[in-house]
Amino acid sequence: MLFLSDTGRFNPDGATAVWLPGGYPELHAKVLSENESMISSLKQFHEDGKPILAECGGFLYCMDTLIDLEGNSFRMAGLIQGTGTMTGKVGIGMQTAPLPEGKVRAHAFHKSESSNTPEPFCHGIRQRSTYPGEEVYREGSLTATYLHLFFASNAEAVAKLFSG
């Protein structure tokens, strides 16, 4: 397991997959946008076809642009087309991600919205509504979503996801 930070260098040598979990990229947007080394390494990892799971804040970081609550725009990693805009409104709820690797339980909790993204390959399944849940995107080896997956709910599916 390798750890990375917004200010550090990302050296994926020896890594077989990357997990970009939730977080608050809007709090570090300037630093993240200026970390060319990490962006370059992450793009190369993606171009090499190695699996990346980007959840919530990781999803925002993988988009082209992040707009904070003050309207400031920051370039992000650009692994997936789209703009993340902080709204202050909360998106929340329990869902299931119907991934090709298997169904994985998850939850959503975010204060942003995405726009100008590609078509999602699926939506989360809400527990108490038939309305489509959070979008799940697959761009090459990248799986990106607002959902936070509960790995233990289907460890086999998650292992498949990370093994490509």
Helices and strands as residue ranges (DSSP letters): E 18-20, G 25-28, H 29-34, H 36-47, E 52-55, H 57-62, E 65-67, E 73-75, E 83-99, E 102-115, E 122-123, E 125-126, E 135-139, E 142-145, E 148-149, G 151-154, H 155-163
